[in-house]
């Protein structure tokens, strides 16, 4: 089996792969161009949120497309193939997290904001400091996430296109960045949403095909796939139970719990996820979006469970670890083993599409936050002659700057171990954003000082703990393996930083001014629960 | 969005704007608020506790999780899949609850506010 797989990867046809990839890029750019020309009005609402004109079902697909990154597809499948059960643990956190969004955040956020997280937080606070804080946190999360995606794109190429070498990887990162900027500039949120919907359909369909195909080889008996994976693994039936990846020591177990908490609480604080709730007209449609997204994301993670064990069974851990992309190559190698170069090419193109859709979503979120929160409300204090045109212009320029930063950052970081950046983004989102959002929505006494404490406290504590963790120094796998200034034992800071930020929000609130005008909270609460006074969706 | 530098934005004083404080104090709104919080707070506490229990079992009781149930399908896999089942079930339950119990009341309160301008 191993030899045929290696032959299949050697057969991996770069021309075929690039052609399929080009078809996707040209096809989606065409659609982005088409929907934009047909529907766009050049307003800020249109650029940031497509005028709130998508249906809940459409947005549910777009959320799945925005959320399911290449890390979840390639990373989780690979982790299951190598470490068995422990890879599955990730996907559970990523899924359960959506209940926080469904029950506590999506609808209330839709009813109280227009474009950004800052809108909700600033509803009853002092505008400038709280918007500046919200934008800082949004830009930090987006930057970490974007850097991880871009660096991952470079690593993927060596595997998927059979190209290696620093220059070729750099070129691919630049191409991803340029296409991403094109989606955002041409299509704004409407175009980006369409790209995400298309990608969600392709990704889930691709995963479904691989799942059914692999199951059919084992008589649709999942237990038999598990057995075959165990037979080919040095870990044997140890794959079936937790502990292969995180069970090594007490520290690694606590580290995993810390990661699990950050995943569950971080999702509903990710700015690019929050912004998606503004692309629908009502709270009811926002609810429907999350419902659809939960079904799609849940199904997808069930598929990755089968794909992971099937990759272990049909490709084998040795072949996976010897492939250029290591763990990330499990799913593409399985595609090659099942369907030869054509299926490999399709899955490779889907992986690229995944990166493109996610980075475009991050870029538009970050540029909206900069233009709307920082430029209009903080720098210009809301006093701009033509708010609409100005902020769209600023947002477009910001998107270009972010794209360039992402390309340069991605090229510089491509040889680094950047997997921790995604976990870091979730940890910041869970520490800085979620407590502040929940307090704003549910706690009458909460005030500006409390908001600043929880945002900056969460952001700074997360960053400080990461800098002094084994991720940065004091371990062989660290960014600076020779140095050792680590005193925090966990690679995932959430266990400390999340409770700390919740606490800081309370402390700040009581430290801050007592003078308190309940009427603004009355307005926020009534609007958040009823949708009264909501800006109506633009009719297309 | 207006820009002010007081600690809280002044609210409710604009002529013609809805009286939010009165709307908030209305029995219908209080009931809506009670129903929403009565559902989402306990359910959130429940699924977070259930998830935490699962993560703790996976970390500290791998032998328990390895207990075979059916072929190679063990307790760990079943508990993991039950996390999927509970997530789907809570989603369906909330959608039904919101559609039947929250939406009629929130529509009523909204119509009163917007009709009363």
Boltz contact constraints between the chains, C-beta under 6 A:
constraints:
  - contact:
      token1: [A, 85]
      token2: [B, 76]
      max_distance: 6.0
  - contact:
      token1: [A, 88]
      token2: [B, 80]
      max_distance: 6.0
  - contact:
      token1: [A, 89]
      token2: [B, 58]
      max_distance: 6.0
  - contact:
      token1: [A, 92]
      token2: [B, 80]
      max_distance: 6.0
  - contact:
      token1: [A, 92]
      token2: [B, 83]
      max_distance: 6.0
  - contact:
      token1: [A, 95]
      token2: [B, 87]
      max_distance: 6.0
  - contact:
      token1: [A, 96]
      token2: [B, 51]
      max_distance: 6.0
  - contact:
      token1: [A, 96]
      token2: [B, 87]
      max_distance: 6.0
  - contact:
      token1: [A, 99]
      token2: [B, 47]
      max_distance: 6.0
  - contact:
      token1: [A, 99]
      token2: [B, 90]
      max_distance: 6.0
  - contact:
      token1: [A, 103]
      token2: [B, 40]
      max_distance: 6.0
  - contact:
      token1: [A, 103]
      token2: [B, 44]
      max_distance: 6.0
  - contact:
      token1: [A, 104]
      token2: [B, 40]
      max_distance: 6.0
  - contact:
      token1: [A, 124]
      token2: [B, 8]
      max_distance: 6.0
  - contact:
      token1: [A, 124]
      token2: [B, 9]
      max_distance: 6.0
  - contact:
      token1: [A, 127]
      token2: [B, 3]
      max_distance: 6.0
  - contact:
      token1: [A, 223]
      token2: [B, 71]
      max_distance: 6.0
  - contact:
      token1: [A, 223]
      token2: [B, 72]
      max_distance: 6.0
  - contact:
      token1: [A, 223]
      token2: [B, 73]
      max_distance: 6.0
  - contact:
      token1: [A, 226]
      token2: [B, 72]
      max_distance: 6.0
  - contact:
      token1: [A, 227]
      token2: [B, 72]
      max_distance: 6.0
  - contact:
      token1: [A, 240]
      token2: [B, 72]
      max_distance: 6.0
  - contact:
      token1: [A, 240]
      token2: [B, 74]
      max_distance: 6.0
  - contact:
      token1: [A, 241]
      token2: [B, 62]
      max_distance: 6.0
  - contact:
      token1: [A, 241]
      token2: [B, 65]
      max_distance: 6.0
  - contact:
      token1: [A, 241]
      token2: [B, 66]
      max_distance: 6.0
  - contact:
      token1: [A, 241]
      token2: [B, 76]
      max_distance: 6.0
  - contact:
      token1: [A, 242]
      token2: [B, 58]
      max_distance: 6.0
  - contact:
      token1: [A, 242]
      token2: [B, 62]
      max_distance: 6.0
  - contact:
      token1: [A, 242]
      token2: [B, 65]
      max_distance: 6.0
  - contact:
      token1: [A, 242]
      token2: [B, 76]
      max_distance: 6.0
  - contact:
      token1: [A, 243]
      token2: [B, 62]
      max_distance: 6.0
  - contact:
      token1: [A, 247]
      token2: [B, 62]
      max_distance: 6.0
  - contact:
      token1: [A, 253]
      token2: [B, 59]
      max_distance: 6.0
  - contact:
      token1: [A, 256]
      token2: [B, 59]
      max_distance: 6.0
  - contact:
      token1: [A, 257]
      token2: [B, 55]
      max_distance: 6.0
  - contact:
      token1: [A, 257]
      token2: [B, 59]
      max_distance: 6.0
  - contact:
      token1: [A, 260]
      token2: [B, 55]
      max_distance: 6.0
  - contact:
      token1: [A, 291]
      token2: [B, 91]
      max_distance: 6.0
  - contact:
      token1: [A, 291]
      token2: [B, 95]
      max_distance: 6.0
  - contact:
      token1: [A, 294]
      token2: [B, 91]
      max_distance: 6.0
  - contact:
      token1: [A, 298]
      token2: [B, 84]
      max_distance: 6.0
  - contact:
      token1: [A, 381]
      token2: [B, 3]
      max_distance: 6.0
  - contact:
      token1: [A, 382]
      token2: [B, 3]
      max_distance: 6.0
  - contact:
      token1: [A, 448]
      token2: [B, 7]
      max_distance: 6.0
  - contact:
      token1: [A, 513]
      token2: [B, 7]
      max_distance: 6.0
  - contact:
      token1: [A, 515]
      token2: [B, 7]
      max_distance: 6.0
  - contact:
      token1: [A, 517]
      token2: [B, 8]
      max_distance: 6.0
  - contact:
      token1: [A, 519]
      token2: [B, 11]
      max_distance: 6.0
  - contact:
      token1: [A, 519]
      token2: [B, 12]
      max_distance: 6.0
  - contact:
      token1: [A, 519]
      token2: [B, 21]
      max_distance: 6.0
  - contact:
      token1: [A, 520]
      token2: [B, 8]
      max_distance: 6.0
  - contact:
      token1: [A, 520]
      token2: [B, 9]
      max_distance: 6.0
  - contact:
      token1: [A, 520]
      token2: [B, 11]
      max_distance: 6.0
  - contact:
      token1: [A, 522]
      token2: [B, 20]
      max_distance: 6.0
  - contact:
      token1: [A, 522]
      token2: [B, 21]
      max_distance: 6.0
  - contact:
      token1: [A, 522]
      token2: [B, 24]
      max_distance: 6.0
  - contact:
      token1: [A, 523]
      token2: [B, 11]
      max_distance: 6.0
  - contact:
      token1: [A, 523]
      token2: [B, 20]
      max_distance: 6.0
  - contact:
      token1: [A, 525]
      token2: [B, 24]
      max_distance: 6.0
  - contact:
      token1: [A, 526]
      token2: [B, 20]
      max_distance: 6.0
  - contact:
      token1: [A, 526]
      token2: [B, 23]
      max_distance: 6.0
  - contact:
      token1: [A, 526]
      token2: [B, 24]
      max_distance: 6.0
  - contact:
      token1: [A, 529]
      token2: [B, 32]
      max_distance: 6.0
  - contact:
      token1: [A, 529]
      token2: [B, 106]
      max_distance: 6.0
  - contact:
      token1: [A, 530]
      token2: [B, 106]
      max_distance: 6.0
  - contact:
      token1: [A, 530]
      token2: [B, 109]
      max_distance: 6.0
  - contact:
      token1: [A, 530]
      token2: [B, 110]
      max_distance: 6.0
  - contact:
      token1: [A, 531]
      token2: [B, 110]
      max_distance: 6.0
  - contact:
      token1: [A, 532]
      token2: [B, 110]
      max_distance: 6.0
  - contact:
      token1: [A, 532]
      token2: [B, 113]
      max_distance: 6.0
  - contact:
      token1: [A, 532]
      token2: [B, 114]
      max_distance: 6.0
